[in-house]
Amino acid sequence: MEYSGKEMKVRVRKQEVVAAVLPIQEHWLPMSNLDLLLPPLDVGIFMCYKKPADNGCTSAAAAMNMIGMLKKALVQALVSFYALAGEVVTNSTGEPELLCNNRGVDFVEAYADIQLEQLNLYDADTTIQGKFIPNKKQAGVMAVQVTEFQCGGLVVACTWDHRVADAYSANMFMVSWGEIAAAAAAAHDDKVSLLSGLQPCFRRSLLNPRRPAIIDPSIDRFFIPLNMLPPPSPQPPTADRLVSRIYSVSAHEVKRLQSEASTNSCMRSKLVSFSAFLWKTIAKSAITGKQCKLGIAVDGRTRLTLSSSASSAPIPNPSPNPMPSYFGNVLSVPYGSKPADELIAQPLCWVADAVHEFLDIATTEEHFLGLIDWAEAHRPVTSMAKIYSKGIEDGPAFVVSSGVSFPLSHVDFGWGKPAFWSYTFHWEGDTGYVMPMHSPKGNGDWVVYMRLLKGQLDFLEKQASHVLRPFTFDFLR
C-alpha cells in the first residue's frame, strides 16, 4: 500500500494489533453524560522525532530499535489505559458504550522516502492527513502509526475516538507511554515498568447527574438535541470545503495582540486576545449582514471540585480531587454570535470583551454540573454543541481549543523530546477548528493548527500575513 504525495511516498510495511500485556477482565464502561455530547468523531495527534545521537547503528537499525521499544511500552501503557484498547458499541437504548475487552490498538509501521525536515507541515491535508495519521477501525478506539524517514527520524501519530477521550486525556496517555518507554531505555532493559505515568481515573460516578436536576437556561444557548436540528441543506458541488493548514505565530505578535485586546483596567489572556483577533478578521470575509460565530472549548477539570455532592459537615483528611486524573470528556463549548459588520467596526478590545462575556458563563463548577443534568434530561436523544450544528444561524463559525498547556514537549520515548507536534481535527462539517500550541522552541512562539474553509484561510493569509506565517521546519532552527 502506498500513499503518493507531490514529493514523497509513504509505504506501509507492517500492520498488527497491539493489546495490553496483562489479561483484562472484560467489562462494560458506560459513557458519561459529557461523553454523550460528542458526535462520532476521530481526532489525531502526531509528533516528529529526529534521529537520536549516533549510537553506532545505521539509521534503519536505529529506527527499528525505536519502533520495537514503542510497541513494548505500548503493551504496558494499555494496562492502565485499558479503555483505549476496547471497542465502542451501541447499547439497547441506542447510545454508545465502551466494551473493555482488550481488543487492542491497530499499530502500523510505515516508511517515507524523504528526510524528516523535507516534510511539508503547512499543507496538513496533503502531507499529514491520510499519510501519517492512521485511519481508525470503525469499532476500535485508537490506532497508532509510526513512520520512519530516510534520515532515521520518526513520526509517531495516533488517532482516537473523541467520544472516549478529550485532548487532555490523550495527553495523559501519551506522557505515560513515553515515560514507560524512556524508563526502559534508561535502564537498557527490554522490561518496562508499570509504575510510570499518571494513573487514569475511570470513575463515571464522578459525573453523575444531580437529583433533582438544576439547569441554567444558558445551557440551551450552547447545546442542542439533534432531533431539534433542521434538516441539512444540500451542499452544491462548488461549495467551499474545510482544509487544514499549520502556521507559526511569533511571540512578539502574540504579545502585541494581547496588548491591543486589553485595556488599562483589564488584561485579557493570550488565548482570548488571539481568538478575538481571528473572530474580527474572519468577519471581514463574511457577506454583509451575516452573523459570525466563535466558540471556545473549556476544560471542566479545574472547575469541578465535586464539593456539591459532599456533606456539609467537614470531612477529616479528605481525599484529593480525582478530576485531574479523570479519563474521558470534561468539555463545554460556549460560543458567541455577532453581526460581522459589528465585529469589523469595533476595536479589538471590544471584541475581546465579547469573547470574555460568553466564555465567563462556562468557567464555573455550576455550569458543568448543570450541563451534566441537561444531558441527562435529554437522553437517550443525542445532543451536541450548538456551534457545530447547521441552520441555527448563518455566517462563518469556528471553535478555538487551547493546546498551550498540554505537556507534549515531555513525550520523550527515550531518544529525546519531539522536534515538532500538532493535533489534527478531521471534521467534515462547516464549522472550523483552531488549536494554538506552544512552539517546540520554547521561546513564546505559537504553532497554530487551523481547519477552516479554504476561502477563509486564503483570506487570513492575505489580511494577516504578519501574524500567521505558513509553518516550515526553518522556524525551529
Secondary structure as UniProt FT lines:
FT   STRAND          2..4
FT   STRAND          9..18
FT   STRAND          27..30
FT   TURN            33..34
FT   HELIX           35..37
FT   STRAND          42..49
FT   HELIX           59..80
FT   HELIX           82..85
FT   STRAND          87..90
FT   TURN            92..93
FT   STRAND          96..100
FT   STRAND          105..112
FT   HELIX           116..118
FT   HELIX           124..127
FT   TURN            130..132
FT   STRAND          142..149
FT   TURN            150..151
FT   STRAND          154..161
FT   TURN            162..164
FT   HELIX           167..186
FT   TURN            187..188
FT   TURN            194..195
FT   HELIX           204..207
FT   TURN            217..218
FT   HELIX           219..222
FT   STRAND          223..225
FT   HELIX           226..228
FT   TURN            237..238
FT   STRAND          242..249
FT   HELIX           251..261
FT   TURN            264..265
FT   HELIX           270..283
FT   TURN            284..285
FT   TURN            288..289
FT   STRAND          291..296
FT   STRAND          298..299
FT   TURN            301..303
FT   HELIX           307..309
FT   HELIX           323..325
FT   STRAND          331..332
FT   STRAND          335..339
FT   HELIX           340..345
FT   HELIX           348..361
FT   HELIX           365..378
FT   TURN            379..380
FT   STRAND          383..385
FT   HELIX           386..388
FT   STRAND          397..400
FT   TURN            404..405
FT   HELIX           408..410
FT   STRAND          420..425
FT   STRAND          432..438
FT   TURN            440..441
FT   STRAND          446..453
FT   HELIX           454..463
FT   TURN            465..467
FT   STRAND          469..470
FT   HELIX           473..476
//
